[in-house]
Amino acid sequence: MTDRNSVIMFRSFIMSLYDSGFKLCENFIFPLTMIAPFGNRIFRELIPDKLKTAREPWYYFVPYFSEHDPVKRSTHPIGPTSLCGRQYFPEKEPLPRAELHPDTFVTGFKFIIYDFKTVLFEGEYFADDIFQALAEYLGRKQIEKGRIKMEDSPFYYKVDVQPHEVRTVPDDLFPPEAYDVEGVFRLPQLSKTRKRTKFRKIVPEPFPVRDFTYYSHTQTAGRGRPGENRIIMKTDVYHALLEKIEFSKDIEMGGFLAGYPFRQPNSPENEDDPEYRWQVEITDLIEAEGAWGKPLSLLFTGDTWSRSRIRMDKDFKGKELVSWFHTHLFRATDDFGLSGWDIDLHERFLTRPWQVAVLVNIGKNGDREVRCFQRWVGGELDECLFEVID
């Protein structure tokens, strides 16, 4: 559960460990999931009743930097949080102790929990509330490895954020029991002696130009505003999403959409050009296989992507994967479209500018609404109108 803005802002943390004389000892990089134990504690201790009725909960996590106003620490939960999602008692843990460096970059965080756009909880917290337990654990591990000495303590730590995603971490970055916490998972440690592979980006052939007049007698559908780029959906695909596919009323479902991308007249050939303009024709639908659906989320597994690629190569040669679609089990509103999880998935796996997202909202009485989302010039994924054609 991450918010779109927090994902764009940062994807990982950097912790620097210093000795008692403020000499740098070690640097550590760890993933955004480091905040999962703290988030779980907030959910469990402060808003358990609200979560029973929440339909699309997610959290927004904003770092406070040293130049900001002082953090006004919330009264609850009491004390810092351990790596297992419980209250952390430093005095009951083995030495060494760790304190926040006086010249640290990040002094605290604002933590907000939403259900759609409704705020369920909001609070400000010190860096110690989340990172002290990790800093002291890392200090103990470095002492065990002989890299630093106990007499160099008490240690100081700094925390900073970076936009790059962490794809590998040391096996002992967290204690084994921390991986039992929901939201925390192991990342493989890559061998330093492995062979390196260099890649050279191959610029794809430019898509053909298609004139606006090629598509006549279309009907406008969807919400939002007209996009600078054009989405044309074949009527059989539209009606399959609108009424023919038997979607579950209990869990989210989804799949992929195939079709043809084209350039608009006078558009540059290079997709990276800010003046690049496209139009896509959605012609075929592929239901996802091997996906894990829940009432509030849908996970496309590696098997899901693999099977979709096999279907594309076998049954839709010459076409491109132009979109993915999934359901939300509630009525469509102008206030809520794609969730932060949905946007993150799209930005990670459908990276071409002409790849769009399709959402099917299903109300309690079974009525459906099909909606489209495209990237705007600045890269923002936002709702737009689309066209339906025979």
For each residue, the residues with C-beta under 8 A, 3 or more apart:
1: 39 57 58 59 340 341
2: 6 7 32 58 59 61 340 341 344
3: 6 7 58 59 60 61 114 340
4: 7 8 340 343 344
5: 8 9 60
6: 2 3 9 10 60 61 62 340
7: 2 3 4 11 340 343 344 347
8: 4 5 163
9: 5 6 62 63 161 163
10: 6 13 32 63 161 162 163
11: 7 31 32 162 163 164 165 166
12: 29 30 31 32 161 162 164 165 166
13: 10 29 30 31 32 34 159 160 161 162
14: 27 28 29 159 160 161 162
15: 27 28 29 30 131 134 135 138 157 158 159
16: 24 26 27 28 101 157 158 160
17: 24 25 26 27 28 98 135 138 139 142 148 155 156 157
18: 22 23 24 25 101 155 156 157 158
19: 22 23 25 148 152 153 155 156
20: 152 153 154 155 156
21: 152
22: 18 19 101 156
23: 18 19
24: 16 17 18 27
25: 17 18 19 142 147 148 152 155
26: 16 17 138 142 147 148
27: 14 15 16 17 24
28: 14 15 16 17 138 173
29: 12 13 14 15 162 166 169
30: 12 13 15 34 134 166 169 173
31: 11 12 13 34 165 166 169 187
32: 2 10 11 12 13 35 166
33: 36 183 184 185
34: 13 30 31 37 130 134 184
35: 32 38 39 61 130
36: 33 39 40 85 181 182 183 184
37: 34 40 41 81 82 83 84 85 178 181 183 184
38: 35 41 42 81 85 111 125 129 130
39: 1 35 36 42 43 59 111 183
40: 36 37 43 44 85 181 182 183
41: 37 38 44 45 77 81 85 86 87
42: 38 39 45 46 47 59 77 111 113 121 123
43: 39 40 46 47 48 51 113
44: 40 41 48 85
45: 41 42 48 76 77
46: 42 43 76 77 121
47: 42 43 50 51 113 120 121
48: 43 44 45 51 52
49: 52 53
50: 47 53 54 115 120 121
51: 43 47 48 54 57 120
52: 48 49
53: 49 50
54: 50 51 57 115 120
55: 115 116 295 296 329 330
56: 115 116 296 328 330 336 339
57: 1 51 54 113 114 115 120 296
58: 1 2 3 113 114 339 340 341
59: 1 2 3 39 42 111 112 113 114
60: 3 5 6 110 111 112 113 114
61: 2 3 6 35 109 110 111 112
62: 6 9 109 110 112
63: 9 10 106 108 109 161
64: 68 71 106 107 108 109 110 124
65: 68 105 106 107
66: 103 104 105 106 107
67:
68: 64 65 107
69:
70: 107
71: 64 107 108 124 125 126
72: 124
73: 108 124 125 126 129
74: 123 124 125
75: 78
76: 45 46 123
77: 41 42 45 46 81 87
78: 75 87
79: 87 88 89 129
80: 87 88 90 128 129 130 132 133
81: 37 38 41 77 85 86 87 88 129 130 133
82: 37 85 86 87 88 133
83: 37 133 134 137 174 175 177 178 181
84: 37 177 178 180 181
85: 36 37 38 40 41 44 81 82 181
86: 41 81 82
87: 41 77 78 79 80 81 82
88: 79 80 81 82 93 132 133
89: 79 92 93
90: 80 93 97 132 133 136
91:
92: 89
93: 88 89 90 136
94: 140
95: 140 150 153
96: 136 139 140 143 150 153 154 155
97: 90 136 153 154 155
98: 17 132 135 136 139 153 154 155 156 157
99: 154 155 156 157
100: 104 107 126 127 128 132 156 157 158
101: 16 18 22 104 156 157 158
102: 156
103: 66 158
104: 66 100 101 107 127 157 158 159
105: 65 66 158 159 160
106: 63 64 65 66 109 127 158 159 160 161
107: 64 65 66 68 70 71 100 104 126 127
108: 63 64 71 73 124 125 126 127 129
109: 61 62 63 64 106 124 125 127 129 130
110: 60 61 62 64 122 123 124 125
111: 38 39 42 59 60 61 121 122 123 124 125
112: 59 60 61 62 119 121 122
113: 42 43 47 57 58 59 60 119 120 121 122
114: 3 57 58 59 60 117 118 119 120
115: 50 54 55 56 57 118 120
116: 55 56 335 336
117: 114 335 336
118: 114 115
119: 112 113 114 122
120: 47 50 51 54 57 113 114 115
121: 42 46 47 50 111 112 113
122: 110 111 112 113 119
123: 42 74 76 110 111
124: 64 71 72 73 74 108 109 110 111
125: 38 71 73 74 108 109 110 111 129 130
126: 71 73 100 107 108 129
127: 100 104 106 107 108 109 130 131 132 159
128: 80 100 131 132
129: 38 73 79 80 81 108 109 125 126 132
130: 34 35 38 80 81 109 125 127 134
131: 15 127 128 134 135 157 159
132: 80 88 90 98 100 127 128 129 135 136
133: 80 81 82 83 88 90 136 137
134: 15 30 34 83 130 131 137 138 174
135: 15 17 98 131 132 138 139 155 157
136: 90 93 96 97 98 132 133 139 140 155
137: 83 133 134 140 141 174 175
138: 15 17 26 28 134 135 141 142 173
139: 17 96 98 135 136 142 143 148 153 155
140: 94 95 96 136 137 143 144
141: 137 138 144 145 172
142: 17 25 26 138 139 145 147 148
143: 96 139 140 146 147 148 149 150
144: 140 141
145: 141 142
146: 143
147: 25 26 142 143
148: 17 19 25 26 139 142 143 152 155
149: 143 152
150: 95 96 143 153
151:
152: 19 20 21 25 148 149 155
153: 19 20 95 96 97 98 139 150
154: 20 96 97 98 99
155: 17 18 19 20 25 96 97 98 99 135 136 139 148 152
156: 17 18 19 20 22 98 99 100 101 102
157: 15 16 17 18 98 99 100 101 104 131 135
158: 15 16 18 100 101 103 104 105 106
159: 13 14 15 104 105 106 127 131
160: 13 14 16 105 106
161: 9 10 12 13 14 63 106
162: 10 11 12 13 14 29
163: 8 9 10 11
164: 11 12
165: 11 12 31
166: 11 12 29 30 31 32 169 187
167: 187
168: 187 188 189 190
169: 29 30 31 166 173 187 189
170: 173 189
171: 186 189
172: 141
173: 28 30 138 169 170
174: 83 134 137 178 179 184
175: 83 137 178
176: 179
177: 83 84 180
178: 37 83 84 174 175 181 184
179: 174 176 184 185 186
180: 84 177 184
181: 36 37 40 83 84 85 178 184
182: 36 40
183: 33 36 37 39 40
184: 33 34 36 37 174 178 179 180 181
185: 33 179
186: 171 179
187: 31 166 167 168 169
188: 168
189: 168 169 170 171
190: 168 194
191: 194
192:
193:
194: 190 191
195:
196:
197:
198:
199:
200:
201:
202:
203: 270
204: 271
205:
206: 263 269 270
207: 261 262 263 278
208: 262 263
209: 262 263 264 265 267
210: 214 262 263 264 279
211: 214 265
212: 215 230 264 265
213: 216
214: 210 211
215: 212 218 232 281 387 389
216: 213
217: 389 390
218: 215 232 387 388 389
219: 387 388 389
220: 385 386 387
221: 233 238 370 385 386 387 388
222: 370 371 372 383 384 385 386
223: 332 334 371 383 385
224: 227 371 372 373 382 383 384 385
225: 383 384 385
226: 384 385
227: 224 230 231 374 376 384 385
228: 277 376 377
229: 264 277 278 279 280 353 354 374
230: 212 227 264 278 279 280 387
231: 227 279 280 282 356 372 374 384 386 387
232: 215 218 279 280 281 282 386 387 388 389
233: 221 237 238 282 372 386 387 388 389
234: 237 238 281 282 283 388 389 390
235: 238 239 388 389 390
236: 239 240
237: 233 234 240 241 257 282 283 284 285
238: 221 233 234 235 241 242 370 388
239: 235 236 242 243 244
240: 236 237 243 244 245 285
241: 237 238 244 245 285 325 358 360 368 370
242: 238 239 360 368 370
243: 239 240 368
244: 239 240 241
245: 240 241 285 287
246:
247: 253 327 360 362 368
248: 251 252 253 293 327
249: 329 362 366
250: 295 329
251: 248 293 294 295 298 329
252: 248 293 294 295 296 297 298 326 327 328 329
253: 247 248 287 288 291 293 298 326 327
254: 288 291 293 298 300 324 325 326 327
255: 285 286 287 288 308 324 325 326
256: 285 286 288 308 312 321 323 324 325
257: 237 282 284 285 286 321 322 323 324 325 358
258: 282 283 284 285 286 312 316 319 320 321 322
259: 280 281 282 283 284 319 320 322 323
260: 280 281 283 319 320 322
261: 207 278 279 280 320 322 352 354
262: 207 208 209 210 278 279 280 281
263: 206 207 208 209 210 267 269 276 277 278 279
264: 209 210 212 229 230 267 277 278 279
265: 209 211 212
266:
267: 209 263 264 275 276 277 278
268: 273 275 276
269: 206 263 273
270: 203 206 273 276
271: 204 276 352 353 354
272: 276
273: 268 269 270 276
274: 377
275: 267 268
276: 263 267 268 270 271 272 273 353
277: 228 229 263 264 267
278: 207 229 230 261 262 263 264 267 353 354
279: 210 229 230 231 232 261 262 263 264
280: 229 230 231 232 259 260 261 262 322 323 354 356
281: 215 232 234 259 260 262 322
282: 231 232 233 234 237 257 258 259 322 323 358
283: 234 237 258 259 260 319
284: 237 257 258 259 315 316 319
285: 237 240 241 245 255 256 257 258 325
286: 255 256 257 258 308 311 312 316
287: 245 253 255
288: 253 254 255 256 291 300 304 308
289: 303 304 307 308
290: 301 303 304 307
291: 253 254 288 298 299 300 301 304
292: 298 299 301
293: 248 251 252 253 254 297 298 299
294: 251 252 297 298 299
295: 55 250 251 252 329
296: 55 56 57 252
297: 252 293 294 341
298: 251 252 253 254 291 292 293 294 326 327
299: 291 292 293 294
300: 254 288 291 304 305 324 345 349
301: 290 291 292 304 305
302: 305 306
303: 289 290 306 307
304: 288 289 290 291 300 301 307 308
305: 300 301 302 308 309 349
306: 302 303 309 310
307: 289 290 303 304 310 311
308: 255 256 286 288 289 304 305 311 312 321
309: 305 306 312 313
310: 306 307 313 314
311: 286 307 308 314 315 316
312: 256 258 286 308 309 315 316 319 321
313: 309 310 316 317
314: 310 311 317
315: 284 311 312
316: 258 284 286 311 312 313 319
317: 313 314
318:
319: 258 259 260 283 284 312 316 322
320: 258 259 260 261
321: 256 257 258 308 312 324 350 355
322: 257 258 259 260 261 280 281 282 319 354 355 356
323: 256 257 259 280 282 350 355 356 357 358
324: 254 255 256 257 300 321 345 346 350 357 358
325: 241 254 255 256 257 285 357 358 359 360
326: 252 253 254 255 298 342 359 360
327: 247 248 252 253 254 298 359 360 361 362
328: 56 252 332 359 360 361 362
329: 55 249 250 251 252 295 362
330: 55 56 361 362 363 364
331: 361 363 364 367 369
332: 223 328 361 363 369 371
333: 336
334: 223
335: 116 117
336: 56 116 117 333 339
337: 359 371 373 383
338: 342 343 346 357 359 373 381
339: 56 58 336 342 343
340: 1 2 3 4 6 7 58 343 344
341: 1 2 58 297 344 345
342: 326 338 339 345 346 357 359
343: 4 7 338 339 340 346 347 381
344: 2 4 7 340 341 347 348
345: 300 324 341 342 348 349
346: 324 338 342 343 349 350 355 357 373 381
347: 7 343 344 350 351 381
348: 344 345 351
349: 300 305 345 346
350: 321 323 324 346 347 355 357
351: 347 348 355
352: 261 271 355
353: 229 271 276 278 375
354: 229 261 271 278 280 322
355: 321 322 323 346 350 351 352
356: 231 280 322 323 372 373 374 375
357: 323 324 325 338 342 346 350 372 373 374 381
358: 241 257 282 323 324 325 370 371 372 373
359: 325 326 327 328 337 338 342 370 371 372 373
360: 241 242 247 325 326 327 328 368 369 370 371
361: 327 328 330 331 332 368 369 371
362: 247 249 327 328 329 330 366 367 368
363: 330 331 332 366 367 368
364: 330 331
365:
366: 249 362 363
367: 331 362 363
368: 241 242 243 247 360 361 362 363
369: 331 332 360 361
370: 221 222 238 241 242 358 359 360
371: 222 223 224 332 337 358 359 360 361 383
372: 222 224 231 233 356 357 358 359 383 384 385 386
373: 224 337 338 346 356 357 358 359 381 382 383 384
374: 227 229 231 356 357 381 382 384
375: 353 356 379 380 381
376: 227 228 379 380 381 382
377: 228 274
378:
379: 375 376
380: 375 376
381: 338 343 346 347 357 373 374 375 376
382: 224 373 374 376
383: 222 223 224 225 337 371 372 373
384: 222 224 225 226 227 231 372 373 374
385: 220 221 222 223 224 225 226 227 372
386: 220 221 222 231 232 233 372
387: 215 218 219 220 221 230 231 232 233
388: 218 219 221 232 233 234 235 238
389: 215 217 218 219 232 233 234 235
390: 217 234 235
